[in-house]
Amino acid sequence: MKNTALTETHIALGAKIVPFAGYNMPVSYEGVNIEHETVRNDVGVFDVSHMGEFLITGPNALDLIQKVTSNDASKLVDGKAQYSCLPNDKGGIVDDLIVYKLADEKYLLVVNASNIQKDWEWIQSHNTMNAEMRDLSEDYSLLAIQGPKAAKSMQSLTSIDLEAMKFYTFEVSDFAGIEHVIISATGYTGSGGFEIYCKNSEVQQIWSKVLEAGADFGIKPIGLAARDTLRLEMGYCLYGNDINDTTSPIEAGLGWITKFSKDFVNAEALAKEKERGIERKLVGFELDERGIPRQDYDIVDGNGNKIGVVTSGTMSPSLGKGIGLGYVPKVLSSPGSKIHIQVRKKAISATVIKLPFYKG
């Protein structure tokens, strides 16, 4: 297992450490519910340094990104980020990722920790245009400062106006006494905030100053368990759960990041699938009675016949009810449709809802 530059710090703070995507990561400090509410109401900081970062540069950088990603990266301007995915050639997804345009001919791709090697090899295999590729994953750390008080609590650490930053924009600026840090108005919690990219040698200073600056605003370190409940309340896909090598972006509700105005890997087949119509769809559901849906629980119809599977599920800390995502036949994918979740020996009634679960 690898450590992040902050692993010892998390241990000293009393974090429960678990193996995740090849790293020793903090899953919780005080408990998932407390940490979840901290991010929803105040501000919390996550160490997500296990994520992967690839730098793609040179005159053919955009051509490569356009070839391997589903979204249209030609729309990016300097200082803008874009959510996208890497389609495979069989109708599924290699990974989902964020593309940052640092400058003309200079892009940063941020990928999931468990897929770093797989993604690198996939992109490299399509690099017939000889764009320059560098894997920076081992050298960089990433902190996610999330919550409604993120901008106010962190303003003293930087010269840029955090409140004025729009969602999915970023700046390279000073932060916590370090120059040339990427400050990105992104995150996977649905409560606003920023993500900070810095070198491993800089992250301890930044972590300490973030906790110091946020002290009056109730900041707490947050683990991966609360990160999961927060993203699930927003209906955000998690790779390995809700999307994988066998799920198409159209089925997963990611048609909005699948742009057929350009050519990309497997575009033709995905366009045909969109035109033909899908047979199953990823939906959000709420349990109608008490119970907790978990990943891999069966979704059944009123007669107990299996019609799908839960891909993510939890007891929502914000809503106080069982929520989940799962694939169901298209005919049962409209909000209001009734399905059942097989929780141990009991089939619990559930209602398909329009995402997100948490409306803020």
C-alpha positions in Angstrom: 0.0 0.0 0.0 1.2 3.5 -0.9 0.9 6.4 1.5 0.0 10.0 0.6 2.3 12.8 1.9 -0.3 13.3 4.7 -0.9 9.7 5.9 1.1 10.1 9.1 -0.8 13.4 9.8 -4.1 11.5 9.4 -3.0 8.8 11.8 -1.9 11.5 14.3 -5.4 13.0 14.0 -6.9 9.7 15.0 -8.3 8.8 11.5 -9.4 5.3 10.8 -7.1 4.2 7.9 -8.2 1.7 5.3 -6.7 0.4 2.0 -8.3 2.2 -1.0 -7.2 2.1 -4.6 -3.7 1.0 -3.5 -3.3 3.7 -0.9 -3.7 3.9 2.9 -6.5 6.5 3.1 -8.5 8.0 6.0 -12.1 6.7 5.8 -13.3 8.6 8.9 -12.2 10.7 11.9 -15.2 11.4 14.1 -17.8 9.4 12.1 -19.5 9.6 8.8 -22.6 11.5 9.9 -20.8 14.2 11.7 -18.3 14.7 8.9 -21.1 14.7 6.3 -23.0 17.4 8.1 -19.9 19.4 8.5 -19.5 19.6 4.8 -23.2 20.3 4.1 -23.4 23.1 6.7 -19.9 24.5 7.2 -16.6 23.4 5.6 -14.4 20.3 5.6 -11.1 19.3 4.1 -10.4 15.9 2.4 -7.0 14.5 1.4 -7.7 13.0 -2.1 -4.0 12.9 -3.1 -4.5 9.3 -4.4 -6.1 10.8 -7.6 -4.0 10.6 -10.7 -2.8 13.6 -12.8 -1.5 13.4 -16.4 0.0 16.4 -18.2 -0.7 16.4 -21.9 1.3 19.0 -23.9 2.5 20.0 -27.4 0.8 20.9 -30.7 -1.2 17.7 -30.8 -2.3 17.7 -27.1 -5.9 18.7 -28.0 -6.1 16.2 -30.8 -5.3 13.4 -28.4 -7.7 14.6 -25.8 -10.5 14.9 -28.4 -9.8 11.4 -29.6 -10.0 9.7 -26.2 -12.6 11.8 -24.3 -16.3 12.0 -24.9 -16.8 15.7 -24.2 -15.7 18.4 -26.5 -12.5 19.8 -25.1 -12.2 22.3 -28.0 -14.7 24.4 -26.1 -12.3 24.8 -23.2 -10.6 28.2 -22.6 -7.6 28.8 -20.3 -8.7 28.5 -16.7 -11.7 26.3 -17.5 -12.3 22.6 -16.5 -14.6 20.0 -18.0 -16.1 16.8 -16.7 -15.7 14.0 -19.3 -15.2 10.2 -19.7 -12.9 7.9 -21.6 -15.1 5.6 -23.7 -13.7 2.1 -24.4 -14.2 0.4 -27.8 -16.9 -2.0 -26.5 -19.5 0.4 -25.4 -18.3 0.9 -21.8 -16.2 3.4 -19.9 -12.5 3.2 -19.1 -12.9 6.0 -16.5 -14.5 9.4 -15.8 -12.1 12.4 -15.4 -11.7 16.1 -15.4 -9.9 17.9 -18.1 -8.2 21.3 -17.2 -7.0 23.7 -19.9 -3.8 25.3 -18.4 -2.8 27.0 -21.7 -2.8 26.4 -25.4 -1.2 23.0 -26.0 -1.2 22.3 -22.2 -3.8 20.2 -20.5 -4.1 18.4 -17.1 -6.2 15.3 -16.9 -7.3 14.2 -13.4 -8.3 10.5 -13.2 -9.5 8.1 -10.6 -6.8 6.5 -8.3 -7.7 2.9 -9.0 -7.5 3.5 -12.8 -4.2 5.4 -13.1 -2.2 2.7 -14.8 -5.2 1.5 -16.9 -6.0 5.1 -18.1 -2.3 5.9 -18.8 -2.0 2.8 -21.0 -5.3 3.4 -22.7 -4.5 7.1 -23.6 -1.0 6.1 -24.6 -2.3 3.4 -27.0 -4.3 6.1 -28.9 -1.5 8.6 -28.9 -0.7 8.1 -32.7 -0.3 11.9 -33.0 2.7 11.9 -30.6 1.4 14.4 -28.0 3.7 14.7 -25.0 2.5 12.8 -22.0 3.7 13.0 -18.4 2.3 11.1 -15.4 2.5 13.5 -12.4 0.5 11.3 -10.1 3.3 10.4 -7.7 4.5 14.0 -7.4 1.3 15.9 -6.7 -1.1 16.1 -3.8 -4.8 17.1 -3.9 -6.9 18.6 -1.1 -10.7 19.2 -1.5 -12.0 22.0 0.7 -15.8 21.6 0.5 -18.8 23.3 2.0 -20.8 26.5 1.9 -18.2 28.3 4.1 -15.2 27.2 1.9 -14.7 30.6 0.1 -15.1 32.8 3.2 -12.9 30.5 5.4 -10.1 30.2 2.9 -10.0 33.8 1.6 -7.2 34.9 3.9 -4.9 32.3 2.3 -4.9 33.7 -1.2 -4.9 36.9 -3.2 -7.6 35.8 -5.7 -11.3 36.5 -5.0 -12.6 33.0 -4.1 -16.3 34.1 -4.0 -16.1 35.3 -7.6 -14.8 32.0 -8.9 -17.4 30.2 -11.0 -18.0 26.4 -10.9 -15.5 24.5 -13.0 -13.1 27.3 -13.4 -9.6 27.4 -11.8 -6.6 29.7 -11.3 -2.9 29.1 -10.8 -2.1 31.4 -7.9 -0.7 31.8 -4.4 -2.3 29.8 -1.6 -1.3 29.3 2.0 2.1 30.8 1.4 2.9 28.7 -1.7 3.1 30.1 -5.2 1.8 28.4 -8.3 -0.9 26.3 -6.8 -3.9 25.2 -8.8 -7.1 26.5 -7.1 -10.1 24.8 -8.7 -13.7 25.6 -8.1 -14.6 21.9 -8.4 -15.5 19.1 -6.1 -17.7 16.0 -5.7 -19.9 16.9 -2.8 -22.6 19.2 -4.1 -21.9 21.8 -1.4 -19.5 24.0 -3.3 -15.8 24.6 -2.5 -12.4 24.2 -4.0 -9.8 21.6 -4.9 -6.1 22.5 -4.4 -3.4 20.8 -6.4 0.2 21.2 -5.1 3.5 19.3 -4.9 3.9 16.6 -2.2 6.5 18.8 -0.5 4.0 21.6 -0.1 0.9 19.8 1.1 1.7 19.6 4.8 2.1 23.4 5.0 -1.1 23.9 3.0 -3.1 21.3 5.1 -2.0 23.0 8.4 -2.8 26.5 7.2 -6.2 25.4 5.8 -7.2 23.9 9.2 -5.9 27.1 10.9 -7.8 29.5 8.6 -11.0 27.4 8.8 -10.9 27.0 12.6 -13.4 29.9 13.2 -15.7 28.4 10.6 -15.9 24.9 12.1 -13.6 23.2 9.6 -12.9 19.5 10.2 -10.8 16.9 8.3 -13.2 14.6 6.4 -12.7 11.0 5.4 -13.7 9.0 2.3 -16.8 7.5 3.9 -18.5 11.0 4.0 -17.1 11.8 0.6 -19.2 8.8 -0.6 -22.4 9.7 1.1 -22.1 13.3 -0.1 -21.6 12.4 -3.7 -24.3 9.8 -3.6 -26.8 12.4 -2.3 -26.0 14.4 -5.5 -26.5 11.3 -7.7 -22.8 11.6 -8.9 -21.4 8.4 -10.5 -18.6 6.6 -8.8 -16.3 4.6 -11.1 -16.3 0.9 -10.2 -19.8 1.2 -8.7 -22.2 3.1 -11.1 -20.0 3.2 -14.2 -17.4 0.7 -15.4 -16.1 -1.1 -18.5 -19.5 -2.5 -19.3 -21.8 0.5 -18.7 -22.3 3.0 -21.6 -22.3 6.7 -20.9 -25.8 6.8 -22.5 -27.2 4.3 -20.0 -25.4 6.0 -17.1 -27.1 9.4 -17.9 -23.9 10.9 -19.1 -25.2 11.8 -22.6 -24.6 15.4 -21.6 -20.8 14.8 -21.7 -21.0 12.7 -24.9 -20.7 15.1 -27.8 -21.2 13.6 -31.3 -20.0 16.8 -32.9 -16.5 15.3 -33.0 -14.9 11.9 -33.6 -13.8 10.0 -30.5 -13.2 6.3 -29.6 -16.4 4.3 -30.2 -18.4 7.4 -31.1 -20.2 5.7 -34.0 -21.5 2.8 -31.8 -22.6 5.2 -29.0 -24.4 7.4 -31.5 -26.3 4.4 -32.8 -27.1 3.4 -29.2 -28.5 6.9 -28.5 -30.6 6.8 -31.7 -31.8 3.2 -31.1 -32.7 3.8 -27.5 -31.3 2.1 -24.4 -32.8 -0.9 -22.7 -31.7 -0.1 -19.2 -30.9 3.2 -17.4 -29.2 4.3 -14.2 -31.7 5.8 -11.8 -31.9 7.2 -8.3 -34.4 5.7 -5.9 -35.6 6.3 -2.3 -36.8 3.5 -0.1 -40.5 3.9 0.9 -39.9 2.4 4.3 -37.0 1.9 6.7 -34.0 0.0 5.3 -30.5 0.5 3.8 -29.8 -0.4 0.2 -26.3 -1.6 -0.4 -24.2 -2.1 -3.5 -25.0 -5.4 -5.3 -28.4 -5.8 -3.7 -31.0 -7.0 -6.2 -33.6 -4.7 -7.6 -36.8 -6.7 -8.1 -40.3 -6.2 -9.5 -43.6 -6.7 -7.6 -43.4 -10.4 -8.2 -39.9 -10.8 -6.9 -38.2 -11.2 -10.3 -34.8 -9.6 -10.6 -34.8 -6.6 -12.9 -31.6 -4.9 -11.9 -28.9 -4.3 -9.3 -28.1 -1.6 -6.8 -24.7 0.1 -7.8 -24.5 2.5 -4.8 -26.6 2.7 -1.7 -26.6 4.2 1.8 -28.7 5.8 4.6 -28.7 9.4 3.5 -27.5 11.6 6.5 -29.2 14.7 5.1 -32.6 13.0 4.3 -32.7 10.3 6.9 -33.8 7.7 4.5 -32.3 4.9 2.4 -31.2 6.1 -1.1 -29.4 4.4 -3.9 -28.5 4.2 -7.6 -29.0 1.3 -9.9 -29.8 0.1 -13.4 -33.4 -0.7 -14.2 -35.3 -1.4 -17.4 -36.0 1.8 -19.3 -39.8 1.3 -18.8 -39.2 1.7 -15.0 -36.8 4.6 -15.2 -39.3 7.5 -15.0 -39.6 9.4 -11.7 -42.4 8.0 -9.7 -41.9 4.4 -11.0 -42.2 1.8 -8.3 -39.4 -0.8 -7.8 -38.4 -3.1 -4.9 -35.0 -3.5 -3.3 -34.1 -7.0 -1.9 -32.7 -6.2 1.5 -31.8 -9.6 3.0 -35.0 -11.6 2.8 -37.4 -8.6 2.5 -38.3 -6.8 -0.8 -38.7 -3.2 0.3 -40.7 -0.8 -1.9 -38.8 2.1 -3.5 -39.6 5.0 -5.7 -37.5 6.2 -8.6 -36.8 9.9 -8.2 -35.3 12.8 -10.2 -31.7 13.4 -9.2 -30.2 14.9 -7.1 -31.6 13.4 -3.9 -30.3 16.4 -1.9 -31.6 19.7 -3.1 -29.7 22.0 -0.7 
